[in-house]
Amino acid sequence: MKIKDLFETMEYGPAPENRDAADQWLDARQREFQLFINGEWAPPVSGKYFDTINPANKEFLARIAEGGPDDVGRAVAAARQALPHWAALSGHARARYLYALARQIQKHSRLFAVLESLDNGKPIRETRDIDIPLVARHFYHHAGWAQLRDTELAGYREVGVVGQIIPWNFPLLMLAWKIAPALAMGNTVVLKPAEYTPLTALLFAEICRSAGLPPGVVNVVTGAGETGAALTKHEGVDKIAFTGSTEVGRIIRKATAGSGKKLSLELGGKSPFIVFEDSDLDSVVEGVVDAIWFNQGQVCCAGSRLLAQESVAEKLYAKIRARMEKLRVGDPLDKSIDIGAIVAPVQLHTIEELVRKGVDEGVRLWQPSWACPAEGYFYPPTLFTEVSPAHVIAQEEIFGPVLVAMTFRTPAEAVQLANNTRYGLAASIWTDNINLALDIAPQVKAGTVWINCTNVFDAASGFGGYRESGFGREGGKEGLYEYVKQTEEDAFPDKPVVLKKAKPKAGKAG
């Protein structure tokens, strides 16, 4: 029997990851968590709590404190009190703390990975092999920048107290993207994690204590949208950093307008995945899997719009359908699973509604023959073909495992289709002609353009969008500027100087 035939006849059994450590950690805390303020655990003023659940099976995981305006005020006050000492530390001293955090994350990487899969629903292979290593990488990388700030960013200083609001699709990784550069540049932080996925942020808060981070430097206030709104509006916050939906980004921008707060937004996307006829289609198919079915498609830069050159479109669609049939959806803690659970019922409903609109518009839908697990919040990988740019599913961010496909004939038409949305976060170009790729890439309106790859990230590389995908950058040297300000700003008084009109000198009449 040939090797290829052998693999095609093999059946894969479950390969469950052991979750005992995560359950022990939760049980040791009676599955109830308070707010982390000034280095201590504090109950919410309101006394309110909410539940976080495992989206794969609807299992209760823990009760989480719901922070209100008073709790946000306490956290901001703690961050403000800690700021002078933290900012006055040498870059080397701050770097030592960041290195300690990175090592603690690596030490507890398995616990972080399992906890993230339980709380979010993403496959353990992704949390274990992608998310957690990148989290440690960000803290290591920015520990280096902490030591270089005064030389590489001469003339700049910390912004102050930073309010950070992160989403549920990459809970711990987005925490690292926000907290690591903020601390490296001398700021203190009040973090509001997503209400669906707070557990790894709370574990990180424990690690901050064990690493000896000074009280008040990092504060974690859990809650829903009202908590984030209170943080955004608080007068003691000098900067807001937000990752999430475009709709909430608009609200935050209005709330901070005229306040003097610095602001960075990393918002939604509808990223094009452009395939030219000379591409290696087998490689393209694996790129498509990484682009749209990674993390159940719950990725702001997901390659959700497949733009295929007309001459190879049908052949590519056939290969994609064959690959979709082999994808495995199920328990996120199963190491043989490709696609896990949707984070919450409200997100599953959003996906279903947008797919229904596509069907109502007469677009051709294809899904694998197998069924998703009945328990939990799951949705199968989905392919729409015969899509036009005017269709709702071609314009709206679905944020799920749904791929919409369109065709083009010429490179110019490909660019036109790629730019035909209100977003501008990322794009992916596939061709064996590097000159063509380098010609097309600058014409695509996206903050990041990958060539013959997708979803490639590193702490040393800046990431961000423009148009309705936000502004500002995260990662790399360019991401540091979001957390510093020019020292010359301190030379300007808070109140405008009123100049008195000079009296005319007495003199002879002309």
Backbone torsions as a table, in degrees:
resi	resn	phi	psi	omega
1	MET	NA	136.3	178.6
2	LYS	-71.6	153.7	-179.7
3	ILE	-57.8	-41.9	-179.1
4	LYS	-60.5	-44.9	-179.9
5	ASP	-65.9	-35.2	178.9
6	LEU	-61.3	-46.8	-178.9
7	PHE	-66.0	-35.0	-179.6
8	GLU	-68.7	-25.0	-178.8
9	THR	-94.7	-8.7	-179.0
10	MET	-71.6	141.9	174.5
11	GLU	-109.5	135.5	-176.3
12	TYR	-99.7	122.1	175.4
13	GLY	-88.5	170.4	179.7
14	PRO	-66.2	147.0	177.5
15	ALA	-132.2	75.5	-171.8
16	PRO	-70.9	139.9	172.0
17	GLU	-81.5	137.9	179.2
18	ASN	-70.6	128.5	-177.6
19	ARG	-108.0	10.8	-174.8
20	ASP	-58.1	-42.0	-177.3
21	ALA	-62.5	-40.2	179.4
22	ALA	-66.7	-42.6	178.5
23	ASP	-65.3	-37.9	177.8
24	GLN	-64.6	-40.5	179.2
25	TRP	-63.8	-43.0	179.5
26	LEU	-66.8	-45.0	-177.7
27	ASP	-65.7	-35.6	180.0
28	ALA	-63.6	-20.1	178.8
29	ARG	-108.1	17.7	-179.8
30	GLN	54.6	24.2	178.2
31	ARG	52.9	40.1	176.5
32	GLU	-142.5	133.1	-175.1
33	PHE	-129.2	136.3	176.9
34	GLN	-96.9	-172.3	178.0
35	LEU	-83.8	148.9	178.8
36	PHE	-105.4	102.4	-174.4
37	ILE	-131.1	127.3	177.2
38	ASN	57.6	37.4	176.7
39	GLY	78.3	6.5	-178.4
40	GLU	-130.8	159.2	174.8
41	TRP	-87.5	129.7	-174.6
42	ALA	-132.9	135.7	177.3
43	PRO	-70.5	153.0	178.0
44	PRO	-69.8	145.9	-179.2
45	VAL	-59.0	-38.4	-177.8
46	SER	-74.3	-19.8	-175.6
47	GLY	77.2	9.1	-176.4
48	LYS	-88.9	144.5	176.0
49	TYR	-135.0	158.7	174.5
50	PHE	-136.1	162.4	-176.7
51	ASP	-95.2	143.7	167.7
52	THR	-113.7	139.1	-173.2
53	ILE	-127.0	164.1	174.2
54	ASN	-84.5	113.0	-176.0
55	PRO	-67.8	-13.8	-179.4
56	ALA	-76.8	-24.7	-178.1
57	ASN	-146.3	7.8	178.2
58	LYS	65.8	20.5	180.0
59	GLU	-73.7	135.2	174.6
60	PHE	-66.4	133.4	178.4
61	LEU	-108.9	-50.0	-177.2
62	ALA	-166.4	161.0	171.8
63	ARG	-96.4	134.6	-173.4
64	ILE	-121.5	135.7	178.4
65	ALA	-64.4	138.9	178.2
66	GLU	-103.5	103.8	-177.3
67	GLY	-74.7	142.4	177.0
68	GLY	-116.0	-172.1	-179.0
69	PRO	-56.7	-39.1	179.8
70	ASP	-65.8	-38.2	178.3
71	ASP	-67.3	-41.0	175.7
72	VAL	-60.3	-40.9	178.9
73	GLY	-61.1	-41.4	178.1
74	ARG	-64.0	-41.1	-179.1
75	ALA	-67.4	-40.8	178.6
76	VAL	-65.5	-40.5	178.4
77	ALA	-62.7	-39.6	178.1
78	ALA	-65.5	-41.7	178.4
79	ALA	-65.5	-38.6	179.1
80	ARG	-65.7	-40.3	-179.7
81	GLN	-67.3	-35.7	-178.5
82	ALA	-79.2	-18.1	-172.0
83	LEU	-58.6	-49.2	-175.9
84	PRO	-58.4	-43.1	-178.9
85	HIS	-67.1	-46.2	-177.8
86	TRP	-64.1	-43.9	-178.9
87	ALA	-67.9	-28.6	-178.3
88	ALA	-79.5	-14.7	178.1
89	LEU	-63.0	150.3	174.6
90	SER	-68.1	158.4	176.8
91	GLY	-58.1	-36.2	178.7
92	HIS	-63.8	-40.1	-179.3
93	ALA	-66.7	-43.2	177.5
94	ARG	-64.5	-37.2	179.7
95	ALA	-61.4	-37.5	179.8
96	ARG	-60.7	-39.7	177.0
97	TYR	-65.9	-42.1	-179.6
98	LEU	-65.6	-39.9	175.1
99	TYR	-61.8	-40.7	179.8
100	ALA	-63.7	-40.7	177.7
101	LEU	-63.7	-42.9	179.6
102	ALA	-60.7	-43.4	-179.3
103	ARG	-67.0	-37.6	178.3
104	GLN	-66.2	-37.3	177.1
105	ILE	-64.2	-43.4	177.7
106	GLN	-64.9	-40.7	-179.4
107	LYS	-60.7	-38.4	-177.2
108	HIS	-106.7	26.8	-173.2
109	SER	-60.8	-38.0	-178.6
110	ARG	-67.1	-41.7	177.2
111	LEU	-62.1	-45.6	177.6
112	PHE	-58.7	-45.0	-176.2
113	ALA	-63.7	-45.8	-179.5
114	VAL	-66.9	-43.3	-179.5
115	LEU	-62.5	-39.7	178.7
116	GLU	-64.5	-42.2	178.4
117	SER	-65.6	-40.4	178.6
118	LEU	-62.9	-43.3	-172.6
119	ASP	-82.7	-31.0	-173.7
120	ASN	-102.4	-34.0	-177.7
121	GLY	97.2	0.2	-179.3
122	LYS	-81.0	152.5	-177.7
123	PRO	-59.9	143.8	-179.5
124	ILE	-61.6	-31.0	178.5
125	ARG	-60.8	-35.0	-179.4
126	GLU	-75.2	-45.5	-180.0
127	THR	-66.0	-40.4	-176.3
128	ARG	-72.1	-42.2	-171.0
129	ASP	-99.7	-17.7	-175.4
130	ILE	-120.6	-61.4	-171.6
131	ASP	-61.9	-57.5	-172.4
132	ILE	-66.5	-43.1	174.9
133	PRO	-58.6	-37.1	177.9
134	LEU	-68.5	-34.8	177.0
135	VAL	-60.0	-51.0	178.8
136	ALA	-60.5	-40.7	-179.8
137	ARG	-58.7	-41.1	-179.3
138	HIS	-64.6	-40.0	179.6
139	PHE	-71.4	-39.0	174.9
140	TYR	-61.9	-47.4	-177.3
141	HIS	-60.2	-45.5	-176.0
142	HIS	-78.5	-17.5	169.8
143	ALA	-62.4	-38.6	175.5
144	GLY	-63.8	-41.6	179.6
145	TRP	-67.4	-30.8	177.7
146	ALA	-58.3	-38.2	-179.8
147	GLN	-75.2	-20.0	-175.4
148	LEU	-102.1	-3.9	-172.8
149	ARG	-55.5	-47.6	-172.5
150	ASP	-70.4	-20.2	178.6
151	THR	-99.1	-44.3	-177.5
152	GLU	-80.7	-24.1	177.6
153	LEU	-123.1	50.0	-179.9
154	ALA	-60.2	138.0	-178.5
155	GLY	89.6	4.8	178.7
156	TYR	-120.8	155.5	176.7
157	ARG	-142.2	175.4	-178.7
158	GLU	-63.4	154.1	176.8
159	VAL	-77.0	-42.6	-179.3
160	GLY	138.0	-128.0	178.0
161	VAL	-89.3	125.2	-175.2
162	VAL	-112.7	125.9	172.8
163	GLY	-95.0	126.8	-175.0
164	GLN	-125.9	129.3	-177.9
165	ILE	-122.5	119.7	-172.5
166	ILE	-117.9	158.0	-176.0
167	PRO	-91.9	-178.5	-175.7
168	TRP	-96.8	-6.8	-174.1
169	ASN	-79.1	-32.9	174.2
170	PHE	-134.3	72.2	-169.1
171	PRO	-57.0	-52.1	-176.5
172	LEU	-78.9	-35.4	179.6
173	LEU	-65.9	-41.3	177.2
174	MET	-66.7	-33.2	173.3
175	LEU	-59.1	-45.9	-179.6
176	ALA	-65.2	-42.3	178.3
177	TRP	-56.5	-33.8	-175.7
178	LYS	-89.9	-50.8	-170.4
179	ILE	-73.9	-40.8	-174.6
180	ALA	-58.3	-52.5	179.1
181	PRO	-67.4	-33.3	-179.9
182	ALA	-62.5	-47.5	179.7
183	LEU	-67.5	-39.2	-178.7
184	ALA	-60.1	-35.4	-178.1
185	MET	-87.2	1.7	173.9
186	GLY	98.0	11.3	179.7
187	ASN	-89.7	162.7	168.4
188	THR	-110.3	160.9	-164.0
189	VAL	-132.7	140.9	163.4
190	VAL	-120.4	114.7	-175.5
191	LEU	-104.8	133.9	173.3
192	LYS	-115.9	102.2	177.4
193	PRO	-75.0	164.4	178.4
194	ALA	-65.2	144.6	-177.8
195	GLU	-65.2	-26.0	-179.4
196	TYR	-77.1	-24.2	-170.8
197	THR	-137.8	63.9	-176.3
198	PRO	-90.6	-10.5	-165.1
199	LEU	-66.4	-43.8	-177.9
200	THR	-69.9	-27.0	174.8
201	ALA	-67.5	-36.4	178.6
202	LEU	-72.3	-36.1	172.8
203	LEU	-64.3	-39.1	176.7
204	PHE	-62.1	-38.5	177.9
205	ALA	-60.2	-40.8	176.1
206	GLU	-61.4	-39.8	179.6
207	ILE	-65.6	-34.8	176.4
208	CYS	-59.9	-39.7	178.0
209	ARG	-67.4	-46.0	-177.3
210	SER	-67.2	-26.7	177.8
211	ALA	-82.0	-4.4	177.8
212	GLY	80.0	20.5	178.6
213	LEU	-61.6	133.1	-177.6
214	PRO	-56.7	142.9	180.0
215	PRO	-57.1	139.4	176.5
216	GLY	89.9	-14.0	-179.5
217	VAL	-68.8	-41.8	174.3
218	VAL	-124.3	125.7	176.8
219	ASN	-125.7	140.1	-178.9
220	VAL	-122.4	116.3	179.6
221	VAL	-115.8	109.8	-178.5
222	THR	-85.3	157.2	179.8
223	GLY	156.2	-173.5	-178.4
224	ALA	-101.5	-153.7	-175.6
225	GLY	-60.9	-34.0	-179.3
226	GLU	-64.4	-34.8	177.9
227	THR	-66.0	-44.0	177.3
228	GLY	-62.8	-38.2	179.1
229	ALA	-65.0	-40.6	178.7
230	ALA	-63.3	-38.5	178.4
231	LEU	-67.4	-41.6	-179.8
232	THR	-61.4	-39.6	-173.7
233	LYS	-87.2	-11.7	-174.1
234	HIS	-64.2	131.6	-176.1
235	GLU	-70.3	-19.1	-178.9
236	GLY	-84.7	0.5	179.9
237	VAL	-95.5	130.7	-177.5
238	ASP	-93.2	-22.4	-179.8
239	LYS	-150.3	145.3	172.0
240	ILE	-117.4	130.3	173.4
241	ALA	-119.2	122.1	-174.3
242	PHE	-129.9	136.2	168.4
243	THR	-124.3	127.4	-178.4
244	GLY	169.1	-151.9	-174.3
245	SER	-76.4	154.9	177.2
246	THR	-62.0	-37.4	-178.3
247	GLU	-62.8	-46.0	178.6
248	VAL	-69.6	-33.5	176.6
249	GLY	-59.2	-39.4	177.3
250	ARG	-62.7	-42.6	-179.8
251	ILE	-62.2	-43.3	-179.5
252	ILE	-65.7	-39.4	-179.9
253	ARG	-64.1	-39.7	177.1
254	LYS	-66.0	-41.0	-177.4
255	ALA	-66.0	-31.2	-177.6
256	THR	-94.1	-9.8	-177.9
257	ALA	-59.8	129.2	178.4
258	GLY	78.8	0.8	-177.5
259	SER	-88.3	-15.0	-175.3
260	GLY	85.8	-2.9	179.0
261	LYS	-72.8	139.6	170.5
262	LYS	-74.9	149.0	-173.3
263	LEU	-143.8	136.3	169.7
264	SER	-134.5	139.2	-175.6
265	LEU	-130.5	127.7	171.9
266	GLU	-119.4	107.6	-165.4
267	LEU	-114.8	-156.8	-171.9
268	GLY	-71.9	176.1	179.7
269	GLY	-157.3	164.5	174.5
270	LYS	-144.6	66.3	-163.7
271	SER	-72.5	135.9	177.2
272	PRO	-81.3	143.4	176.4
273	PHE	-120.4	97.7	-167.3
274	ILE	-96.8	123.4	-176.5
275	VAL	-119.6	117.7	177.0
276	PHE	-92.4	160.1	-169.9
277	GLU	-66.0	-19.7	-178.7
278	ASP	-90.5	7.3	-177.6
279	SER	-72.6	155.4	169.5
280	ASP	-77.0	102.3	-170.6
281	LEU	-65.3	-30.9	177.1
282	ASP	-65.0	-40.1	175.5
283	SER	-67.0	-37.8	178.2
284	VAL	-59.1	-43.8	-178.7
285	VAL	-59.4	-44.9	178.4
286	GLU	-65.8	-34.1	174.7
287	GLY	-63.8	-39.0	177.4
288	VAL	-62.4	-43.0	178.3
289	VAL	-57.9	-45.7	179.6
290	ASP	-68.5	-31.6	-173.9
291	ALA	-76.1	-40.6	-171.3
292	ILE	-117.9	-23.4	-178.8
293	TRP	-105.3	-1.2	169.5
294	PHE	-66.4	131.4	-179.9
295	ASN	55.1	36.5	178.2
296	GLN	59.3	24.2	-177.9
297	GLY	75.6	5.0	-179.2
298	GLN	-87.3	63.2	-176.3
299	VAL	-135.8	129.7	-176.5
300	CYS	-62.7	-30.6	-179.2
301	CYS	-103.2	20.6	-179.9
302	ALA	-56.6	138.2	177.3
303	GLY	-77.4	71.8	-171.3
304	SER	-83.7	-10.9	177.9
305	ARG	-116.3	106.5	177.1
306	LEU	-86.4	117.3	177.1
307	LEU	-110.0	105.5	-174.6
308	ALA	-109.6	136.9	176.4
309	GLN	-63.3	137.0	-169.4
310	GLU	-54.4	-35.5	-174.9
311	SER	-67.6	-22.7	-178.3
312	VAL	-120.3	5.7	-172.2
313	ALA	-60.5	-52.2	-175.8
314	GLU	-64.4	-38.5	177.5
315	LYS	-63.3	-40.7	178.9
316	LEU	-66.8	-43.0	179.3
317	TYR	-59.3	-41.4	179.8
318	ALA	-61.5	-42.6	178.6
319	LYS	-66.1	-38.7	179.7
320	ILE	-66.1	-42.9	178.9
321	ARG	-61.6	-41.4	178.7
322	ALA	-63.0	-39.4	179.2
323	ARG	-70.4	-38.6	178.0
324	MET	-61.1	-36.3	-179.7
325	GLU	-63.1	-24.9	-178.0
326	LYS	-94.1	-9.3	179.4
327	LEU	-67.2	144.7	-177.6
328	ARG	-112.8	125.6	178.5
329	VAL	-113.0	132.8	-179.8
330	GLY	171.6	-153.4	-176.3
331	ASP	-54.3	118.0	-178.4
332	PRO	-58.4	-25.2	179.6
333	LEU	-82.5	-0.4	174.6
334	ASP	-84.7	119.3	-175.0
335	LYS	-69.5	-10.0	178.3
336	SER	-97.4	7.4	-177.6
337	ILE	-89.4	139.7	177.9
338	ASP	-94.9	-37.4	-174.4
339	ILE	-129.1	127.7	-178.4
340	GLY	-96.3	-146.7	-174.9
341	ALA	-96.7	150.8	170.6
342	ILE	-70.1	143.8	-165.7
343	VAL	-63.0	-34.1	-174.7
344	ALA	-158.8	158.7	-179.0
345	PRO	-60.9	-32.3	-180.0
346	VAL	-66.5	-36.0	177.6
347	GLN	-72.0	-39.1	176.2
348	LEU	-60.4	-41.3	178.8
349	HIS	-63.5	-40.5	178.4
350	THR	-60.7	-44.8	178.5
351	ILE	-61.1	-46.8	-178.4
352	GLU	-62.3	-38.9	-179.7
353	GLU	-66.1	-43.0	-179.8
354	LEU	-69.0	-37.7	175.9
355	VAL	-63.2	-40.7	178.2
356	ARG	-61.5	-38.3	177.3
357	LYS	-63.2	-40.2	177.5
358	GLY	-61.3	-43.3	178.2
359	VAL	-64.0	-42.3	179.8
360	ASP	-63.5	-29.3	178.5
361	GLU	-79.8	-1.6	177.2
362	GLY	86.1	14.8	179.6
363	VAL	-77.9	146.1	-176.8
364	ARG	-79.6	124.7	-177.2
365	LEU	-110.7	141.2	174.9
366	TRP	-137.8	132.3	175.3
367	GLN	-133.1	156.2	179.7
368	PRO	-60.8	163.1	-176.9
369	SER	-75.7	-22.2	-176.7
370	TRP	-81.8	164.3	-178.0
371	ALA	-105.5	149.7	175.8
372	CYS	-77.0	160.8	174.5
373	PRO	-56.0	141.0	-177.7
374	ALA	-76.0	-28.2	-179.3
375	GLU	-91.9	137.4	-179.4
376	GLY	92.8	-175.3	-175.3
377	TYR	-109.8	94.7	-177.4
378	PHE	-123.3	151.8	174.8
379	TYR	-143.4	136.4	-175.3
380	PRO	-75.6	155.3	171.8
381	PRO	-60.1	135.9	-170.5
382	THR	-132.2	139.0	178.3
383	LEU	-124.6	125.9	172.2
384	PHE	-106.6	128.4	173.9
385	THR	-120.1	172.5	-176.4
386	GLU	59.1	40.1	-179.9
387	VAL	-92.4	142.6	174.1
388	SER	-111.0	156.4	-177.7
389	PRO	-59.8	-21.4	-178.2
390	ALA	-81.3	-14.3	-179.0
391	HIS	-66.4	147.2	-179.6
392	VAL	-57.0	-43.9	-176.4
393	ILE	-69.0	-14.5	176.2
394	ALA	-85.9	-14.8	-174.9
395	GLN	-113.5	-34.0	-175.2
396	GLU	-90.5	140.8	176.6
397	GLU	-73.7	116.4	-177.6
398	ILE	-83.5	-35.1	179.2
399	PHE	57.2	50.2	178.5
400	GLY	-159.2	-177.7	-174.0
401	PRO	-79.9	51.7	-174.0
402	VAL	-122.1	122.9	-179.0
403	LEU	-110.3	129.1	176.4
404	VAL	-110.6	132.8	-173.0
405	ALA	-117.0	136.5	175.9
406	MET	-133.5	163.9	-179.5
407	THR	-119.0	157.3	175.0
408	PHE	-141.1	163.6	-179.9
409	ARG	-108.5	-41.1	-174.1
410	THR	-121.2	159.5	175.8
411	PRO	-56.8	-37.4	179.3
412	ALA	-62.8	-40.4	178.1
413	GLU	-67.7	-35.3	177.7
414	ALA	-61.8	-44.2	178.7
415	VAL	-63.0	-42.0	-179.8
416	GLN	-61.9	-43.6	177.9
417	LEU	-66.6	-41.0	-178.7
418	ALA	-59.9	-37.2	-175.6
419	ASN	-90.7	3.0	-172.8
420	ASN	-88.8	49.0	170.2
421	THR	-143.8	174.9	179.1
422	ARG	-87.1	-2.1	-176.2
423	TYR	-97.4	172.3	177.2
424	GLY	-166.4	56.1	-175.1
425	LEU	-96.3	-53.7	-176.3
426	ALA	-152.6	166.7	177.1
427	ALA	-155.2	159.1	178.6
428	SER	-135.3	129.9	-178.0
429	ILE	-118.0	130.5	-178.0
430	TRP	-121.3	117.4	178.2
431	THR	-166.3	152.0	173.8
432	ASP	-84.2	-7.2	-178.5
433	ASN	-98.1	97.7	-176.1
434	ILE	-64.6	-31.1	177.6
435	ASN	-65.0	-39.4	176.2
436	LEU	-63.5	-44.3	-179.8
437	ALA	-60.7	-43.3	-179.2
438	LEU	-71.5	-22.9	175.4
439	ASP	-77.7	-38.7	-177.0
440	ILE	-76.4	-40.7	-171.3
441	ALA	-52.6	-47.0	-178.7
442	PRO	-67.4	-18.1	-179.1
443	GLN	-84.7	-17.6	-179.4
444	VAL	-82.5	126.8	-176.8
445	LYS	-82.2	85.4	-179.1
446	ALA	-150.7	145.4	179.5
447	GLY	-68.8	-29.8	179.2
448	THR	-132.7	132.7	176.2
449	VAL	-125.9	119.9	176.5
450	TRP	-98.2	146.2	177.5
451	ILE	-118.7	120.3	-179.0
452	ASN	55.9	31.4	173.9
453	CYS	-163.8	174.4	178.7
454	THR	-156.6	154.5	178.3
455	ASN	53.2	43.1	177.5
456	VAL	-99.2	117.4	-175.5
457	PHE	-127.3	153.2	171.8
458	ASP	-156.7	150.4	-178.6
459	ALA	-61.1	-24.9	-178.0
460	ALA	-84.8	-4.3	-176.2
461	SER	-113.4	124.4	-179.6
462	GLY	-68.2	145.2	179.9
463	PHE	-137.5	139.7	177.4
464	GLY	167.6	171.9	-176.1
465	GLY	-123.3	-170.2	169.9
466	TYR	-148.6	-171.9	-166.4
467	ARG	54.8	-135.1	-175.5
468	GLU	-85.8	13.9	172.0
469	SER	-96.9	8.3	172.9
470	GLY	100.9	-167.7	179.3
471	PHE	-152.3	160.0	-173.6
472	GLY	95.7	163.7	-178.5
473	ARG	-129.1	152.7	176.9
474	GLU	-127.8	132.1	-176.3
475	GLY	91.8	156.9	179.4
476	GLY	68.8	179.4	178.5
477	LYS	-64.8	-36.0	-178.6
478	GLU	-63.6	-28.6	177.7
479	GLY	-70.5	-21.8	179.9
480	LEU	-68.2	-30.7	-176.9
481	TYR	-66.0	-16.5	176.1
482	GLU	-72.3	-15.1	-174.4
483	TYR	-120.3	17.8	175.2
484	VAL	-135.4	164.5	173.6
485	LYS	-138.9	157.4	-179.8
486	GLN	-69.5	138.9	-178.4
487	THR	-65.1	-23.6	179.7
488	GLU	-62.8	-21.6	179.6
489	GLU	-60.1	-29.6	-178.8
490	ASP	-71.0	-16.0	-179.3
491	ALA	-77.2	-17.4	-179.5
492	PHE	-87.7	130.6	179.6
493	PRO	-69.1	157.8	179.6
494	ASP	-67.4	-33.7	-178.6
495	LYS	-107.8	143.7	180.0
496	PRO	-65.7	145.6	178.0
497	VAL	-84.6	126.9	179.9
498	VAL	-94.9	117.0	-180.0
499	LEU	-91.3	126.8	178.1
500	LYS	-79.5	141.2	179.4
501	LYS	-68.2	127.2	-177.8
502	ALA	-69.2	139.0	178.2
503	LYS	-75.7	140.2	177.9
504	PRO	-67.6	140.4	179.0
505	LYS	-73.4	145.9	178.4
506	ALA	-70.8	142.1	-179.5
507	GLY	-163.3	177.7	-179.1
508	LYS	-76.8	147.7	176.6
509	ALA	-67.7	139.5	179.0
510	GLY	-74.9	NA	NA
